[in-house]
Amino acid sequence: MEGFATTRTTSLDGRWVYTLFMRPGGYPFVHALDTVRGVAHCIGLPWTARDQAPLMKMRMTLIDGESKLTLYWNDGRRWLAIDTGSWRITHPSTGGLPWRIPAIAVAVLVALAVALVRRRRTTHAHEEALPQPL
């Protein structure tokens, strides 16, 4: 385990300690330490930017009865949540337009454009095949 601790939060009973680590040259991660059993879990985070400096201003909070560890951007937007039972990462909705709607709209527009081009080619080819009036 290598990196730099940027923020930490603890469960209400003090059993779990969650620490966010930035790791230049690697992926950032959350270290989840069970202080009672002495067991730790490292949860790698899906960070694609080269610069991990924004992690220095990130906040972590336990929500939903401590079943989710949520990481927030400095401006209060949620980045992701980690299920504290399965360690599964999810990207919470921020209340904006879901990405699926624009993606489906683009796919429909592309399909319509392809169909229109094919129809024009078929119609044009059919017109060329007809006998021309004298």
C-alpha positions, 0 to 999 in steps of 0.5 A: 500500500503506497500513496498519500492520504487525502481525507478520512472518515470513521463509522459512528462506532469507530469500528471502520476507518476509511481513508482516501489515498492518491497514488501518483503514477497509479490509481487512487484507492480507498483503504477500509480498515476494520479496527475490530477484526484487523482486516483491511480492504483496498478499493481501487477508484476509476480515476482517468486523469493524470493529475490526482491533485483534485483528490486533495479537496475531496470529501467522504461521508457515510450515508444510508445507515453507513451502508454507503461511503460517498465521495464528493467533489469540493463543490458538493457534487457526488463523484461515486459511492462505495457499498460498505458490504460488497465494496461495489462502486456506483456512480450516484445520480446527480439529478442531471439528465441520465447519460442513457437518454442522449446516447439513445437519441444519438443512436436513433439519429444515426440509424435514421441517417443511415436509413435515409442514405440507403433509401436515396441510393436505392431510389437513385439506382432504380431511376437509372435503371428505368428506360429514358424517354426519347 
